[in-house]
């Protein structure tokens, strides 16, 4: 069987310029173009557009499309999309009047050109539009929310138009074994003969409950494989760095999953912490990688207490337009180790009589404190081999203080 079709039902549309000679010519052209250093978010958008993850988009949205996405999850042409994909700047004096500009990467030394953009329009969001987008996408205007703070800190000028992507920022060089484009993932799945694939999104190391959740979905859906797909871009302070997460996840898969049932990959994007809207974005670009199902658990892509526990699931019922997505959602409850049953289960599936104390429940804060002291969390919570990697990291961090 063939893989699921990308969003829109057509072919994948990666915007990275694959022809070496053409790309070299564009790099040369960029030297003579007006240029601007874009935000980290805009650079991440370029990477996702380049890799085909944001198919069928062809570049950055204008004001009208951004407002349509924020308010109705649709662009002005009717195309479904859940979050703004914008190039927002605080100063456009260097590119005023230009029809074609070079976009420079803020995350790599020397600010190399990451893409060339054809400028269709330079507009400016009003204060009211900024408030509307913020409220609709993040469900709050609280500047303590990391996603809200990031969105509102890069300026209100909007440069729209199609782009040609020339490199993948730091992701290809810093994570050569993990970073993959959507078309590379589809190719690997095709080579493995997969057609029903479950995606698991993570920005953290995976503990026993996450591991078992992937196994549950894989077995219950009769899937061919699992895509463990980790975010490699910017996080909030206190989150585990991508290289440590990568090592933890690879060790878990190596020791506790059958060969050729799990792909461990990563994508280059900054976390939005947009909760429900980000869950829909995760579904959209996982469909583009070829996945048929996405695991969505409690507080998916959330932060603090801005979202209800299952808001990231109900948005698919309440807001996503009918027929917009072909990928399906595997709805997960809080998952934990039952001391009574001797295995990890979804707490909603616990037999009658199960009490809270019958589960191994540890907060993230509690686990970090234990790891920082060189204490391994209980084996019911974390695989010992994974805990060892985390303990080494936390102890090294403490040693630097």
C-alpha angles and dihedrals in degrees: 000000000000124000120263114276119257120256110297093028096262134096127305111270111206111182096203111115102239099181106093096210093048092047091050090051091051091049088053091047090051090063090069098041128096106261143198134188105239128210122270088250092054090048089052090051089053091052092050092046090047094053095049093249092123096049126181093028116100100196145316122345126242125227095271093050092045092052091047091052092046095048104031108009088244135102121227091267090056095256112148117236129151107208137030116270100197144154102219121182137179094211126032099169092110093057102034111139093006119136095196127029141179117238114212125209116243093195101060126068112259092021098253119200110271097181146352117234131201105219112227095167144349110211137161129231115231118231088252092053091050090052092048094049092046094049095044097045100036099024089227140061094208108134089209087072104095094219093048091048092050094047093049096045103065102067136264102258112109119206109194133188145088122304141206111213118219103181143001098245113234096328099088094047100040097040105029094152095046113029111092134169122230091254092050091052092048090050092051092049091049091051089052091050094240122155104156107055132171118212123210117196118208141169092172138059110273119249126196094279092054091047092051092045090059090048093048093051092045093052100037094049094042089234126180093223151339127248110208099196117185130193111241100184135085120324135180123276112284097029118125114262117252096246092056092046090048092053092048095049094045091051091050093049092045093053105031110032129066115255117273095015098098133049114200109204141147140212132214111242139113117249112254098192085212094143110200096018091048090050088058090048089051090053093048097053093039087058086054090055090054101260119145096196137032123201109230115185137171115319093356110197090354134138132201113339099311094117137045117250095256102026090109089061101041093051087072088059099038108036114013108097115245111266094012093116132037094188114094129221123239101208113216131190126206106301125208144153114274111215089197096054096031095229144078114272139165105265091228088061094052114127117254112280096036110138131199091256089058089071132071100239120173127171120229089245092053092049092049090051091051093047091047089056091050092252119138116228114241113288088240087065104036134016108249093233090054093045090054092057091049094046091053090051096048094045090051089051091050090049090058093056 
